[in-house]
Amino acid sequence: MIDLAYSIFGNGFPLVFLHGYLENRYLWNEFIQNFENNTCICFDLPGCGETPPIEEQTIDKMAEAVKYNLDKLNIKNIIIIGHSMGGYVSLSFAKNYPDYLKGLVLMNSHPFADTAEKKQNRMQEIDLINIGKKSLLLSNFIQKLYAPDFNDQEKIEKSRTMAELTCPKGMIACLKAMANRTDCSEVIHNAKYPILWIYGKKDQLFNYELADNFITQNNRLIKLKLDNVGHMSMYEAKDEVTKALKQFIDLCL
């Protein structure tokens, strides 16, 4: 099993932060400064940042890698926070290793499998990467990360830098893993711990109505819809998300 590159900040109950596609652990640098009373573990997922891809990479294998590295750190009880693709990995982790969890946060993510159209789009992206069109993909992707009226150029540039640092082989591994993942709605329905689902009404990569219309009998699910936010809630609504996450941590513990 692969060793994941990681960073640790703070001291206290462990929070595990998993970044999204075309991101790495440095996504969380500024955000976690508000959680110094927790041990914040930020991993580079396989194929991202300083971690190489896994052979025949899947979302389940990525979750297994997170477990392996937590075991090496001797960390067993956690709250896991997954942004976008990191949310898919978090759901897989919850499905396969539920005893590790005190809480789960889906940040601009969701439990649904790719539609046929979305799978096809990912395969087309792989084709473009293979013919050297990575830069074209990145420009389109960065534009869709934020709400149309978001204009913090420093944050946008950070997203662009993280995307540019993702190697083509890692991009392809992650795209295949996301395309082939299964629906994890049952994780939410069956969870024995609290779940916080944060999503943006102006998200151009995920239709907020899918979260609005998600019905479960599990009263442990908490939804937080952010009206003026796109796909990057930890940047676009940092204060509101920080407050919600701190309240959620208190609830879990």
C-alpha positions in Angstrom: 0.0 0.0 0.0 1.2 3.5 -0.8 2.5 6.1 1.6 0.6 9.4 1.2 2.3 12.7 1.5 0.7 14.6 4.4 0.8 17.7 6.7 -0.3 17.9 10.3 -1.3 21.0 12.2 -2.7 21.6 15.7 -3.4 19.3 18.6 -6.6 17.7 19.7 -9.3 15.4 18.3 -8.2 14.4 14.8 -9.8 15.9 11.7 -8.8 14.4 8.3 -9.0 16.7 5.3 -9.2 15.2 1.8 -8.9 17.5 -1.2 -10.6 17.3 -4.5 -9.6 16.6 -8.1 -6.7 18.8 -9.4 -6.0 19.9 -5.8 -3.6 18.8 -3.1 -3.2 19.1 0.7 -2.2 22.7 0.5 -5.8 23.5 -0.4 -6.4 23.5 3.4 -3.4 25.6 4.6 -5.3 28.8 5.4 -8.6 27.1 6.4 -7.2 24.9 9.1 -5.6 27.8 11.0 -8.9 28.1 12.7 -8.7 24.6 14.1 -5.5 24.6 16.1 -7.4 22.8 18.9 -7.7 19.8 16.7 -5.1 17.6 15.0 -5.6 18.4 11.4 -4.2 15.8 9.0 -4.2 16.8 5.3 -3.3 14.1 2.8 -2.2 14.3 -0.8 -4.5 11.6 -2.3 -3.0 9.2 -4.9 -2.2 10.9 -8.1 -2.2 14.3 -6.5 0.4 16.6 -5.0 3.4 14.7 -3.9 1.7 11.3 -3.9 2.0 9.1 -7.1 -1.1 7.4 -8.5 -2.0 3.8 -7.6 -2.0 1.1 -10.3 -5.6 0.5 -11.4 -6.6 3.4 -9.1 -10.2 3.4 -7.7 -12.0 5.5 -5.2 -12.0 2.4 -2.8 -8.3 2.0 -3.2 -7.8 5.7 -2.4 -9.9 5.2 0.7 -7.8 2.2 1.6 -4.7 4.2 1.3 -6.1 6.8 3.7 -6.8 4.0 6.2 -3.4 2.5 5.8 -1.7 5.9 6.5 -4.0 6.6 9.5 -3.0 3.2 10.9 0.7 4.2 10.5 0.0 7.4 12.4 -1.9 5.3 15.1 -5.1 7.4 14.5 -8.4 5.5 14.9 -11.2 7.9 15.7 -11.7 10.8 13.3 -14.0 13.3 11.7 -13.3 13.2 8.0 -13.9 16.2 5.7 -13.9 15.6 2.0 -14.0 18.3 -0.7 -15.4 17.2 -4.1 -13.4 14.1 -5.1 -12.2 13.9 -1.5 -15.9 13.5 -0.6 -16.1 10.5 -2.8 -13.1 9.0 -1.0 -14.6 9.9 2.4 -17.8 8.1 1.5 -15.9 5.0 0.5 -13.9 5.2 3.7 -17.2 5.5 5.7 -18.6 2.5 3.8 -15.6 0.3 4.4 -14.3 1.5 7.8 -17.3 2.9 9.7 -15.7 2.2 13.1 -13.1 4.9 12.5 -15.7 7.7 12.2 -17.2 10.1 14.7 -18.5 12.3 11.9 -18.4 12.9 8.1 -18.4 16.2 6.2 -19.2 16.4 2.5 -17.9 19.7 1.2 -19.2 20.5 -2.3 -19.5 16.8 -2.9 -22.2 14.2 -3.1 -22.9 10.4 -2.8 -24.1 9.8 -6.4 -22.3 7.8 -9.1 -21.5 9.5 -12.4 -24.2 9.6 -15.0 -23.5 8.1 -18.4 -23.0 11.7 -19.8 -20.6 12.6 -17.0 -18.6 9.4 -17.5 -18.3 10.2 -21.2 -17.1 13.7 -20.4 -14.4 12.2 -18.2 -13.3 9.8 -20.9 -13.1 12.8 -23.3 -10.9 14.6 -20.8 -8.6 11.7 -20.7 -8.3 11.7 -24.5 -7.4 15.4 -24.4 -4.7 14.8 -21.7 -3.3 12.0 -23.8 -2.8 14.3 -26.8 -1.2 17.1 -24.7 -4.3 19.3 -24.2 -3.9 19.6 -20.4 -3.7 23.4 -20.4 -7.0 23.7 -22.3 -8.7 21.4 -19.7 -7.4 23.4 -16.8 -8.6 26.8 -18.1 -12.1 25.4 -18.4 -12.0 23.7 -15.1 -10.8 26.7 -13.0 -13.6 28.9 -14.5 -16.2 26.5 -13.2 -14.8 26.2 -9.6 -16.1 29.5 -8.3 -19.4 31.3 -8.4 -19.5 33.6 -11.4 -19.2 36.8 -9.3 -16.3 35.6 -7.1 -13.3 37.7 -7.8 -10.6 36.9 -5.2 -7.8 36.5 -7.7 -5.4 35.1 -5.0 -7.7 32.2 -4.4 -8.4 31.6 -8.0 -4.6 31.6 -8.7 -4.0 29.1 -5.9 -6.5 26.7 -7.6 -4.8 27.3 -10.9 -1.4 26.5 -9.4 -2.6 23.3 -7.7 -4.1 22.1 -10.9 -1.0 22.9 -13.0 1.1 20.9 -10.5 -1.1 17.8 -11.0 0.8 15.4 -13.4 -1.1 14.0 -16.4 -0.8 10.5 -15.2 -2.3 11.5 -11.9 -5.1 13.3 -13.6 -6.0 10.3 -15.7 -5.9 8.0 -12.6 -8.3 10.3 -10.7 -10.6 10.7 -13.7 -10.9 6.9 -14.2 -11.5 6.4 -10.4 -14.3 9.0 -10.3 -15.9 7.6 -13.5 -16.0 4.1 -12.2 -17.2 4.8 -8.6 -20.5 3.4 -7.3 -23.4 5.2 -5.6 -22.8 5.7 -1.9 -26.2 7.0 -0.9 -26.6 4.1 1.5 -23.7 5.4 3.6 -25.8 8.4 4.4 -29.0 6.4 5.0 -27.2 4.0 7.4 -24.7 6.2 9.2 -24.5 6.0 13.0 -22.7 9.3 13.3 -23.6 12.9 12.2 -23.1 14.0 8.6 -22.7 17.6 7.5 -23.4 18.2 3.8 -22.2 21.6 2.6 -23.0 22.7 -0.9 -23.3 25.9 -2.9 -26.3 27.2 -4.8 -24.0 28.7 -7.5 -21.9 25.5 -7.9 -21.2 25.0 -11.6 -20.0 21.4 -11.1 -22.8 20.0 -9.0 -26.5 20.9 -9.2 -27.6 22.0 -5.7 -31.1 20.7 -6.3 -29.8 17.1 -6.1 -28.8 17.8 -2.5 -32.0 19.7 -1.8 -34.1 16.8 -3.0 -32.1 14.1 -1.3 -34.5 12.3 1.1 -33.3 10.2 4.0 -34.9 8.9 7.2 -31.6 9.4 8.9 -32.0 12.4 11.2 -28.2 12.6 11.6 -27.8 14.3 8.2 -27.4 18.1 8.4 -27.6 20.1 5.2 -26.0 23.6 4.8 -26.8 25.3 1.5 -24.7 28.4 0.8 -26.6 30.8 -1.5 -23.7 32.8 -3.0 -21.1 30.0 -3.2 -19.8 27.9 -6.0 -17.6 24.7 -5.7 -15.0 26.2 -3.2 -16.9 26.9 0.0 -13.8 26.8 2.2 -12.6 29.8 0.1 -15.8 31.5 -0.9 -17.5 31.4 2.5 -14.7 30.7 4.9 -16.2 32.2 8.0 -19.6 30.6 7.6 -18.1 27.2 6.8 -15.6 27.5 9.7 -18.4 28.3 12.1 -20.6 25.4 10.9 -17.7 22.9 11.1 -16.8 24.0 14.6 -20.5 23.5 15.7 -20.5 20.1 13.9 -17.3 19.0 15.7 -18.9 19.8 19.1 -22.0 17.8 18.0 -19.9 14.8 17.1 -17.9 14.8 20.3 
